[in-house]
Amino acid sequence: MTLRREAFQAGDRFRDFCLWDYDPATAPRDDTLRQSALLAASLDMVPEGAALADAFGRIRHRWGAFETVWGIKSAPAGLSWELYLYDYDREARRNGIAALSDCLPGLCAPNLGAADDLPWFMFSVEFNAATLSGQGIPSVDLYFEGEGGTISAGLSEVWDGKTRTPKNDYRFYRSFPDRAAVLRDLADLPPLPFPLAPGRYDEEVFVISRKSHSSAVYFSRADAAATLRFAQETGFHPGLTNSLARDLPRLAPYRFDLGVDYSAEGLRRTAIYGVF
């Protein structure tokens, strides 16, 4: 069940970080990789990678293929990861937070599964070097429908099994048709660090987030070449940037989702998202 570098297979789905389907940027070739090859490469670069690959494989087995979004986060402190687990059914849960506790016994804080009765459409779980070596999973983020944007909007809260704490909001726009609305929404945030700007990576969707500790934007559905340029321009993890460059022709069918957390002082963290 462990997660590993895998070849593309007929019938694989192309989905963005909202689990919305898209048409591939180019037709898959005989040597095309699955998008999760970049995630597997990131796990090969850290001592805890094998244990994380096992945990991620367990989750994929429980949720099914192409039902989980992964995010690789790159910051000065190193790499970390976040998985985003969707259940748009809400009132008829297929898999909820309690299922995560079943997949990863002993890691989840008590009572996290009680939030399965709430009308969230997604929850996310952060993983880092300490998660599997003592820290465990003390909380999850819950995501609910919000207001704003021209496509959709969301609100997130932290849930630790006892308390729900407001965290972030998200607003989704069509990057080019809604450019005026995007610029209005960005006006009260710190300026984006150079050279970042809406449309920089020919993304189809632009997302603006007001977070509890920073501001953030996301370039959604950027092709593989633009993703590499994003990694180079934002100082993404050098080893993974090199891995992406080597595999670029084999990842060309995919559209990635790209994110930056920033403040008036500059970039705090960058991220690349895909699906397994």
C-alpha positions in Angstrom: 0.0 0.0 0.0 3.0 2.3 0.3 3.2 5.3 -1.9 5.9 5.1 -4.6 6.8 6.5 -8.0 4.3 5.0 -10.5 3.6 5.1 -14.2 0.5 6.6 -15.7 -2.3 4.1 -16.4 -5.2 4.3 -18.8 -8.2 5.5 -16.8 -6.2 7.7 -14.4 -8.1 10.9 -13.6 -6.9 14.5 -14.0 -8.1 16.6 -11.0 -7.1 19.8 -9.4 -6.8 20.6 -5.7 -10.6 21.0 -5.4 -11.0 17.5 -6.9 -12.5 19.2 -10.0 -11.7 17.3 -13.2 -9.8 19.0 -16.0 -8.6 18.0 -19.5 -4.9 17.1 -19.7 -2.6 19.8 -20.9 -1.1 17.3 -23.4 -1.9 13.7 -24.3 -0.2 11.2 -22.0 2.7 9.3 -23.5 4.0 5.8 -23.0 6.5 7.1 -20.4 4.2 9.5 -18.6 4.3 9.3 -14.8 1.5 9.7 -12.3 1.4 13.2 -10.8 2.3 11.8 -7.4 5.8 11.0 -8.7 6.8 14.5 -7.4 5.4 13.7 -4.0 7.3 10.4 -4.0 10.5 12.2 -4.9 10.0 14.6 -1.9 9.7 11.7 0.5 12.9 10.2 -0.8 14.7 13.3 0.3 13.9 13.1 4.1 14.8 10.4 6.7 11.1 10.0 7.6 10.1 9.5 4.0 9.5 5.7 4.1 7.2 6.0 7.1 5.3 8.9 5.5 5.0 6.9 2.2 3.5 4.1 4.2 1.0 6.4 5.9 0.0 8.1 2.6 -0.4 4.7 1.0 -2.8 3.6 3.7 -4.8 6.7 3.2 -5.0 6.3 -0.6 -6.1 2.6 -0.1 -8.9 3.7 2.2 -10.1 6.7 0.2 -9.4 5.3 -3.3 -7.2 6.5 -6.1 -7.4 10.2 -7.2 -9.6 11.1 -4.1 -6.9 12.8 -2.0 -5.0 16.1 -2.7 -1.4 16.3 -1.5 0.6 19.5 -0.9 4.4 19.7 -0.6 5.4 22.7 1.5 8.8 24.2 1.2 10.1 26.7 3.8 13.5 27.7 5.3 12.9 25.1 8.1 12.6 22.3 5.4 9.9 20.2 3.8 6.5 19.4 5.2 3.3 17.9 3.7 -0.4 18.3 3.9 -3.2 16.0 2.7 -6.6 17.3 1.9 -9.5 14.8 2.2 -12.8 15.6 0.6 -16.3 14.5 1.2 -18.7 16.7 -0.7 -21.6 14.4 0.4 -21.5 16.0 3.9 -24.7 14.4 5.3 -23.9 10.9 4.0 -20.2 10.6 4.9 -18.3 8.0 2.9 -15.0 8.6 4.7 -14.5 11.1 7.5 -12.0 12.0 10.2 -12.8 8.8 12.1 -11.6 6.9 9.0 -8.2 8.6 9.3 -7.9 7.3 12.8 -8.5 3.9 11.5 -5.9 4.3 8.8 -3.3 5.7 11.3 -4.0 4.0 14.6 -2.6 5.8 17.6 -1.7 9.0 15.8 -4.9 11.1 15.9 -5.8 13.1 19.0 -8.9 11.8 20.9 -12.3 12.9 19.6 -11.2 14.3 16.3 -13.9 12.1 14.6 -16.6 13.9 16.5 -16.4 16.6 13.8 -17.8 14.2 11.2 -21.3 15.4 12.3 -20.4 18.9 11.0 -21.2 20.1 7.4 -17.5 20.4 6.3 -16.7 19.4 2.7 -13.0 18.8 3.3 -10.5 18.3 6.1 -6.7 18.5 6.0 -3.9 17.0 8.0 -0.4 18.3 8.3 2.6 16.0 8.3 6.2 16.8 9.2 9.3 15.1 10.6 7.7 14.9 14.1 4.3 13.6 13.1 5.2 9.9 13.1 7.9 10.1 15.8 5.9 11.3 18.8 3.9 14.4 18.0 1.1 12.6 16.2 -1.8 14.5 14.7 -3.0 16.9 17.4 -5.6 18.6 15.1 -7.1 18.8 11.7 -8.4 21.8 9.6 -12.1 21.7 8.7 -13.3 23.5 5.6 -16.8 24.9 5.1 -18.5 26.9 2.4 -17.9 30.7 2.5 -18.9 33.8 0.6 -17.0 35.7 -2.1 -15.0 35.1 -5.2 -16.6 34.4 -8.6 -16.3 30.6 -8.6 -16.5 29.6 -4.9 -15.3 30.5 -1.5 -14.4 28.7 1.7 -13.6 29.1 5.4 -11.4 26.9 7.5 -11.2 26.2 11.2 -8.8 24.3 13.4 -10.4 21.4 15.3 -8.4 19.7 18.1 -11.2 17.4 19.4 -12.4 20.1 21.9 -12.4 23.5 20.3 -13.1 25.0 16.8 -10.8 28.0 16.1 -11.4 30.2 13.0 -8.3 30.1 10.7 -8.4 31.1 7.0 -10.7 32.2 4.3 -10.4 31.5 0.5 -11.9 33.1 -2.6 -11.7 31.6 -6.0 -11.7 33.6 -9.3 -11.2 32.8 -13.0 -7.7 34.2 -13.4 -8.1 36.1 -16.6 -11.8 36.8 -17.1 -12.1 38.0 -13.5 -8.8 40.0 -13.3 -10.5 43.3 -12.2 -12.2 41.5 -9.3 -8.9 39.8 -8.4 -7.0 43.1 -8.3 -9.7 44.7 -6.1 -9.5 41.8 -3.7 -5.7 42.0 -3.5 -5.7 45.7 -2.8 -5.9 45.5 1.0 -3.2 42.8 1.2 0.6 43.3 1.3 2.0 43.6 -2.2 2.8 40.2 -3.8 6.6 39.6 -3.8 8.2 40.2 -7.2 7.8 38.6 -9.7 4.5 37.1 -8.6 1.3 38.5 -10.0 -2.1 37.2 -11.2 -1.6 35.4 -14.5 2.1 34.9 -14.0 1.9 31.2 -14.5 -1.0 31.2 -17.0 -3.2 29.6 -14.3 -6.8 29.0 -15.0 -8.0 29.9 -11.4 -6.5 32.4 -9.0 -7.2 32.1 -5.3 -6.8 34.7 -2.5 -6.6 33.7 1.1 -6.5 35.7 4.3 -4.9 33.5 6.8 -4.5 33.9 10.5 -0.7 34.4 10.3 -0.1 35.5 6.7 -1.6 36.3 3.4 -1.6 33.7 0.6 -2.4 33.3 -3.1 -2.7 30.2 -5.2 -2.2 29.7 -9.0 -4.5 26.8 -9.8 -4.2 24.6 -12.9 -0.8 25.7 -14.0 0.9 23.4 -16.6 4.1 21.6 -15.8 6.4 24.0 -17.5 4.9 26.9 -15.5 5.2 24.9 -12.4 8.9 24.5 -12.9 9.2 28.2 -13.5 7.3 28.9 -10.3 9.6 26.6 -8.4 12.7 28.4 -9.8 11.3 31.9 -9.2 10.1 31.3 -5.6 13.1 29.3 -4.3 11.2 26.0 -3.9 13.2 23.1 -2.5 16.3 22.8 -4.8 16.3 19.0 -4.9 12.6 18.9 -5.9 13.0 21.7 -8.4 15.8 19.6 -10.1 13.6 16.5 -9.9 10.7 18.4 -11.6 13.1 19.6 -14.3 14.3 16.1 -15.0 10.8 14.6 -15.2 9.1 17.6 -16.9 8.4 15.7 -20.2 6.9 12.8 -18.2 4.6 15.1 -16.2 3.6 17.4 -19.1 -0.1 16.2 -19.1 -0.8 17.6 -15.6 -1.9 20.9 -14.3 -0.5 21.6 -10.8 -1.8 24.0 -8.2 0.8 26.4 -6.7 0.7 28.4 -3.5 2.7 31.0 -1.6 2.3 32.3 2.0 3.7 35.8 2.3 3.7 39.0 4.4 5.0 42.5 3.9 8.5 41.1 4.6 8.3 38.6 1.6 7.7 34.9 1.0 7.3 32.7 4.0 6.5 29.4 2.3 5.8 27.9 -1.1 3.8 24.9 -2.1 3.0 22.6 -5.0 -0.2 20.5 -5.0 -1.4 17.4 -6.9 -3.6 14.4 -6.5 -3.0 10.7 -5.7 
